[in-house]
Amino acid sequence: MAETDPATPHFSPPPPKPPSAADRKRTIITLVVALIILIIVFGVILPQVIDYEVVWDTLTSLEPWVFLVLLAAGFVYYLPEGWLYALVVPGMTLWQGSKAWVASTGVGSTVPALDLVTRFGMYRSWGFSIHASMRGIFLSGAFDWVVKFSLPVLAVLLMFLLGVQDLGFLALVAAIAGIILVVVLVVLVGAVRSEAFTRRIAGILDAVATWALEKLNRDPIPDLADQVILFRDDAVGIASRNGVWAFLASALGKLWQYVMLVFSLRAVGIDDGVLSLFEIFVVWAIVMLITMIPITPGGIGIAELFYIGLFTAVAGEEWADIIAAGVMLYRVFQWALPIPVGWLVTIRWRRKVQRGDLPDPFAPVAGTTEA
């Protein structure tokens, strides 16, 4: 059953709104930049190191069962991600969480400005309050961040413990990830253990927000520090009950991607003697961190470039074409598959809203005091 607003006051991060004209303009600019990057990556850089004809021949020579296994794995991938969403929104089912994940992921991989709007809209139309919806979005993002920053650090530490001397830029990437991870963990753990710590952080946030809003000629948010404390108390309750499971769900979702990548590379003929499981893990973790920077939707172009480049650097240039085939195969089911599925789920949801089967999530409700 959906969670309604509690009687006690609470604070939520401001909910996303339907895209404005300025948002649509920014989206167009983002898509144009992404298209330029794709042309440079796939039309200029990659043709210098791989032969597309060999890549195509490798993919078309695969047995049908390979594609069926990856298709099934691609759908299984939705479950741990949906589980994470459900764990941080009390009353949400696994089915709802999975639909929200694939819808926001599919839409966000093509129109970045719509991902949070879609997810928030689904939550609201299913009966969850603004507060519960935004709290869930915040908490799932926090768990994802911790996992994504932990994995590259773990990978490079394992390399160091195994005696790998020349870590190159991987050491720098891991160091940056480690610093960010420490800061995030200090803030999260401090907020959980101490209200005084949260109040100090909230005071800093209040000062920064007030300064920024003044520069934008906007009114400051009243009692922001006190509201953050209320949000912290509520979020900590959810995290204390489901935090371990939420971390596990997020980790399972990410590691399932790794399993799909290993299978894809093995399917095209990259055996353990060419790329070991450990080497694949290290590159996968580093690329996952790099693609957190929203240069292109879903990291398209950027991920392929780094995967092929790093794997080829390890395996040797003679394997570049086969590696590229494995990477392309993986990205079809890891990145591309959620796009049509996500849009289908989103369109069906919007039709239910338009028919009146679900309430309009962005319609003003008279007499409510939702924050």
C-alpha angles and dihedrals in degrees: 000000000000118000116246126207114286119237092241120084117265142172129229131184107258110279119242117257131214109280116277127212089268091051091051090050091052090048091053090050090049092051092047091051090047091051091051090050091049091051091050094046100041099028103038114015106035096045087063092061106027138042110229091202091059090046091052093046090050093052096044091050092061120109116252092244089067091062092044092053091050091046090054091044089051091057093044087056089069093063103068090040090051090045090057091052092049094048094058096045109060111223096024117125127224089247092055092045092051092049091049091049098049092042095051092041095048094045093042091052090062106023107025096191092062103056100087091034090056094047094046091047092053092050092050095046089052089059103262116139124246088251095050091045096051092041089054093048091049095047096046089050091050093052091046092051093052092050095044093050093043097056099060090047090050091048095052093043089054090050090052093047090050090056102256103158106183105058094157116180090349088076090053093048091048091048091053091046090048093052092049091045092052092049092048092047093047090053095044096044092042091051092050096047102038134036089192090058091049090049091054091049090045090052091054090046090049092052094047093046092048091050092048094047091049090054088052091047090244128138115257120252107259117239092353094160093053091046091052089053090054091048090049093052091052096043092048090057091057093043093050092053100041105012097109092047092045091053089048092049092050092047092048091051093052095043091050087063088055090052090052091050092050091049092049093051093045091048092060093048106270101139130187092270090063100038120006123213089252094052090049090050093052094050092043092052093048094048091048088056094046093051091055084082101088098229094135130007108278090354090281110177093008094065094047092048094052095040093052094040097048096041091048090050089057100039101034134257092273088071096050097104095047091045089051090052091052092047092049090049091051094047093052091062099030100043109013101041096065091055100072092032091049094048091048091052091045094049092049090049092049091049090054089052092048091049090051094245088121127029119257103259094208099044114112113249115214117231098015126125100196113157 
